[in-house]
């Protein structure tokens, strides 16, 4: 299996820095509370000096959404939505130890992180423009069809595993208690994205190693090396 961005995405967004990580052996019994608290403290410190919309990581995604024809205050990248909720409520909902950890890392870095159950993906995941015939399953169980041209995460069967790029993931490949093997993707477009995504991947690797007896595989992708390969199911 593999993960990649289409050539059109690289052409249109040359500032993009994606990081991908694959991990096997995830379980639902880990306790990441202390790790989550540390990343929440970092987010709190950053929000003390600026709103989430003023952070360079979020501003870069807002510009990207505008370029895609989306109103950035209506459709927010995942990290902005999490930061906004965290600022208002002081915490994030607990869903699954891996998701809770990734959400915490996401608000700490202000970079969107997507997590996919690999067993629910067919052959590959590609970030590309929709053809218009793909299917997207909401968390509520409804089926949608992203319009042609929308940036989606698509697999070989035409499933859209995320809509509007980093706006919303699909319920189809969401992590659940039975999830064991995952693909994690972090994407940034701000000026220090290369340094920050590298740091994020290293941090996430350390956190995963501390919670599960696993050895994740990861890579920073570039136009010259755009594909991240990982074991299939």
Secondary structure, 3 states (H helix, E strand, C coil): CEEEECHHHHHHCCCCEEEEEEECCCCCCCCCHHHHHHHHHHHHHHHHHCCHHHCHHHHHHHHHHHHCCCCCCCCCCHHHHHHHHHHHHCCCCCCCHHHHHHHHHHHHHCCEEEEEEHHHCCCEEEEEECCCCCEEECCCCCEECCCCCCEEEECCCCEEEEECCCCEECCCCCCCCCCCCEEEEEEECCCCHHHHHHHHHHHHHHHHHHHCCCCCEEEEECCCCCCEECCCC
